[in-house]
Each structure stands twice: as structure tokens, then as C-alpha cells.
């Protein structure tokens, strides 16, 4: 079944190099919207890891958005607002 969306906060792709090969891109979720958010000062998972995940998804053809924030491995009000707007859009499009 199709997922409504994927929200990725300060994360990375453990097996990202396989994202576009074989059956890894299931047709049910090929158009699932993805939002990737990351703090530019994150010392737990450096921002380059999040950007790498975003690039892998984008290059594989997924509808992915990138947002970065002046913060560490945490959340900020701007990010919460962006997440809220994204969730309202994604969940508002469920038929």
C-alpha cells in the first residue's frame, strides 16, 4: 500500500547505494512525498549525511524536499512550522 508521506529528521541512508536498483523502488511508493530536514550544526549526524540521503532519493526519482536549519541535532520552531505545513499538505491530499 502507498504511504501518505515520509518525514526524515536528522537522519541518513544506511543502505542508500541500493535505492535505485532492483525492486527497492516499489511502484506503490514511487510518488510518495518525502521531506528531509537537518540541522547544519548537527554533530551527532553531520548535515552531509542528510544531504547525501536527499541526493540519493532525488537521483532515484523520488519526490523529495530538502530543508536545513541553523541548529544542532534538535528541532526548532521554524522546522516545526515547515513540518506542520508539509503534513497538512500531504495528509490533505489523501483520497
BELJO-V341861 format. One record per helix or strand of 3 or more residues. SS is the DSSP state (h for helix, s for strand). FROM is the first residue (numbers start at 1). TO is the last residue. If there is no record, write none. Layout:
ss: [SS,SS]
from: [FROM,FROM]
to: [TO,TO]
This chain:
ss: [s,h,h,s,h,s,h]
from: [5,16,27,33,47,64,77]
to: [9,18,29,39,59,69,92]
